[in-house]
Amino acid sequence: LFIFIFIFSYLIRPIYFDYELKKNILRAKINDTFKVDTNINGKINYTIFPSPRIKVKNAKFNFEKTSKDSIKIKTLYIAISPFKLKNIENFTLTKILVSEQRIELLPSNIRSIFKYFNLHKKKNIIFKNSQIVFLDQQGNEVNFKDFNLKDRFSDNKHELNGSVNFSNNKINLEFYNNFGFEKYLKIN
């Protein structure tokens, strides 16, 4: 019982941190860990279930520093390691989870996103059941529903697995990049 109380009190400790006061520290940690320029315009909370994570409201991502068009995400989760919860400065960020969100992309965003996923290593951004909306200059929309994307790295391999529903057709994507060897792309 004592061990359970100790572990539980350790895991709920970050609930009492002042995230608004340390917003710049968290923003810098996101930028350093995931190599994406981030602005946080909303509230920041800590949740313990299903795993320790930070809930961020109204975030903006710039995958390329020279780009003026940021991608707005209403709610995202940042998983943190449960072993360093003493203070915000010690947090180890492990992945970004974007779940059930509507994400609007401009043509200028697409190039910077592909460049980001191609060049940067050791990031972990996961999209689950989100809607991707491509917008053009005239305001026309192209909708992709149930967008799922998982990006994984091992020592010498990069895997990208995803699926999306477009016009009632499911599209699956698999990309394998064995560093120093041929790349493999499969789209069904």
Backbone torsions as a table, in degrees:
resi	resn	phi	psi	omega
1	LEU	NA	-41.3	179.1
2	PHE	-62.8	-43.3	179.4
3	ILE	-63.5	-42.7	178.5
4	PHE	-61.2	-45.6	179.5
5	ILE	-63.9	-40.1	178.8
6	PHE	-63.3	-47.9	-179.6
7	ILE	-64.4	-44.0	-179.6
8	PHE	-63.4	-42.8	179.5
9	SER	-66.4	-33.8	176.6
10	TYR	-65.4	-42.7	-177.1
11	LEU	-72.9	-28.6	179.8
12	ILE	-90.3	-6.7	-179.5
13	ARG	-50.7	-44.6	-178.0
14	PRO	-64.5	-10.3	176.4
15	ILE	-61.6	-31.1	-174.3
16	TYR	-91.5	0.9	178.2
17	PHE	-72.4	151.0	176.5
18	ASP	-93.1	93.9	-176.3
19	TYR	-73.0	-29.4	179.1
20	GLU	-65.9	-38.2	179.6
21	LEU	-69.9	-32.2	-176.5
22	LYS	-106.2	23.2	-177.4
23	LYS	-59.2	-38.9	180.0
24	ASN	-67.4	-34.5	177.5
25	ILE	-66.9	-44.5	178.9
26	LEU	-64.5	-41.7	177.9
27	ARG	-60.2	-44.0	179.3
28	ALA	-65.1	-37.6	178.0
29	LYS	-65.3	-39.6	177.4
30	ILE	-64.2	-45.5	179.9
31	ASN	-60.9	-43.9	-178.4
32	ASP	-70.6	-41.8	-175.8
33	THR	-72.5	-46.5	-172.2
34	PHE	-104.7	-2.9	178.0
35	LYS	56.0	43.4	176.3
36	VAL	-134.5	129.9	-179.2
37	ASP	-71.7	121.2	-172.3
38	THR	-123.8	137.3	169.8
39	ASN	-120.6	137.3	-179.9
40	ILE	-115.0	117.3	-177.5
41	ASN	-109.6	-4.0	-177.0
42	GLY	-120.2	-162.9	-178.3
43	LYS	-76.6	154.6	176.1
44	ILE	-124.9	129.0	179.3
45	ASN	-131.5	163.9	175.9
46	TYR	-113.1	135.3	173.7
47	THR	-126.9	146.1	-177.2
48	ILE	-96.7	-26.0	-176.4
49	PHE	-109.4	141.4	2.2
50	PRO	-79.2	-13.0	173.1
51	SER	-150.4	162.2	179.0
52	PRO	-59.8	124.7	-178.7
53	ARG	-156.5	159.0	178.1
54	ILE	-105.6	132.5	178.6
55	LYS	-100.9	122.5	-176.9
56	VAL	-116.2	128.8	177.4
57	LYS	-101.4	142.7	174.9
58	ASN	52.8	67.3	177.2
59	ALA	-101.9	152.1	175.7
60	LYS	-125.7	131.2	178.6
61	PHE	-111.5	137.2	167.0
62	ASN	-120.7	111.4	-178.5
63	PHE	-76.9	-14.1	179.2
64	GLU	-136.2	126.7	-173.9
65	LYS	-63.3	-27.1	-179.1
66	THR	-81.6	-10.3	-178.6
67	SER	-78.5	139.7	177.7
68	LYS	-94.8	-17.2	-177.5
69	ASP	-93.5	110.9	179.2
70	SER	-94.9	158.5	177.6
71	ILE	-98.7	124.7	-177.3
72	LYS	-95.9	131.7	177.7
73	ILE	-127.2	123.2	-174.4
74	LYS	-66.8	-45.4	179.5
75	THR	-142.0	132.3	173.9
76	LEU	-140.7	159.7	-179.6
77	TYR	-119.4	140.4	176.7
78	ILE	-119.6	112.2	179.0
79	ALA	-72.3	140.0	179.3
80	ILE	-125.7	152.9	179.0
81	SER	-69.1	133.8	-179.7
82	PRO	-75.9	-0.3	-175.5
83	PHE	-93.6	-11.1	-179.2
84	LYS	-131.7	73.3	-176.7
85	LEU	-111.6	21.0	-179.1
86	LYS	-64.5	-47.8	178.9
87	ASN	-154.6	171.1	-176.0
88	ILE	-62.4	-35.0	-179.4
89	GLU	-62.8	-26.9	-177.7
90	ASN	-92.1	-7.1	-178.0
91	PHE	-56.1	138.0	171.3
92	THR	-109.4	110.7	-178.5
93	LEU	-81.7	132.2	-175.6
94	THR	-109.7	-36.8	178.9
95	LYS	-161.1	159.2	174.6
96	ILE	-108.3	130.5	178.5
97	LEU	-117.8	121.0	175.7
98	VAL	-111.4	111.9	-173.5
99	SER	-126.5	130.6	175.0
100	GLU	53.5	51.7	-179.5
101	GLN	-119.9	155.4	171.7
102	ARG	-99.8	118.4	-176.5
103	ILE	-117.7	119.7	179.8
104	GLU	-97.7	129.3	-178.2
105	LEU	-120.8	139.1	173.3
106	LEU	-98.4	161.2	178.2
107	PRO	-54.6	-34.6	179.9
108	SER	-68.4	-25.7	178.3
109	ASN	-70.4	-34.2	-172.5
110	ILE	-61.7	-46.3	-179.5
111	ARG	-61.1	-44.1	-178.1
112	SER	-69.6	-32.3	177.8
113	ILE	-68.1	-46.9	178.2
114	PHE	-61.9	-39.7	178.6
115	LYS	-64.0	-41.7	179.1
116	TYR	-61.1	-50.4	-177.8
117	PHE	-68.4	-23.2	-179.9
118	ASN	-83.4	-38.4	-171.3
119	LEU	-94.4	-36.6	-172.5
120	HIS	-86.2	140.2	179.6
121	LYS	-110.7	160.3	173.0
122	LYS	62.1	30.1	172.5
123	LYS	-98.9	164.6	178.5
124	ASN	-147.3	91.4	177.5
125	ILE	-116.1	125.7	-176.1
126	ILE	-120.5	132.6	174.5
127	PHE	-111.3	132.7	178.7
128	LYS	-131.5	128.8	172.9
129	ASN	44.4	45.1	179.8
130	SER	-103.8	166.6	177.4
131	GLN	-112.0	126.6	177.1
132	ILE	-104.9	126.5	-179.7
133	VAL	-120.9	116.6	176.0
134	PHE	-90.1	126.7	-179.8
135	LEU	-112.9	144.2	173.5
136	ASP	-111.8	-178.1	-175.0
137	GLN	-65.0	-25.0	180.0
138	GLN	-88.2	-1.9	179.2
139	GLY	90.1	7.5	176.8
140	ASN	-71.6	147.4	-177.9
141	GLU	-121.2	142.4	169.4
142	VAL	-123.1	118.5	-173.0
143	ASN	-101.5	133.8	172.3
144	PHE	-121.0	121.7	-176.9
145	LYS	-104.5	162.8	178.2
146	ASP	50.8	49.3	180.0
147	PHE	-78.5	124.1	177.4
148	ASN	-128.9	133.4	-180.0
149	LEU	-148.8	130.3	177.8
150	LYS	-130.2	130.1	-175.8
151	ASP	-114.6	121.8	-178.5
152	ARG	-129.9	144.6	176.6
153	PHE	-123.6	143.1	166.6
154	SER	-124.4	-168.1	-174.8
155	ASP	-54.6	-46.8	-176.9
156	ASN	-133.8	24.7	-177.6
157	LYS	-141.8	142.3	176.5
158	HIS	-121.2	125.8	178.4
159	GLU	-119.3	139.9	176.7
160	LEU	-132.4	115.9	179.0
161	ASN	-119.9	134.8	-178.9
162	GLY	-156.6	167.1	174.5
163	SER	-152.1	154.3	179.4
164	VAL	-154.1	153.6	177.1
165	ASN	-109.9	119.1	178.8
166	PHE	-128.0	121.4	178.0
167	SER	54.1	47.7	179.9
168	ASN	59.8	24.4	174.4
169	ASN	-123.0	130.7	178.4
170	LYS	-87.2	130.1	179.2
171	ILE	-115.4	125.2	177.6
172	ASN	-107.3	142.6	-179.2
173	LEU	-130.6	132.8	172.9
174	GLU	-131.6	130.0	178.2
175	PHE	-132.0	127.2	177.7
176	TYR	-124.0	129.0	178.3
177	ASN	-126.0	99.3	171.4
178	ASN	-83.2	112.1	-173.9
179	PHE	-56.4	128.1	-179.9
180	GLY	88.6	-3.3	-179.9
181	PHE	-126.9	-173.3	-179.3
182	GLU	-68.8	150.8	176.3
183	LYS	-93.7	154.6	-177.8
184	TYR	-129.9	125.0	178.9
185	LEU	-128.0	128.4	178.3
186	LYS	-130.9	126.1	178.2
187	ILE	-125.3	124.0	176.4
188	ASN	-112.8	NA	NA
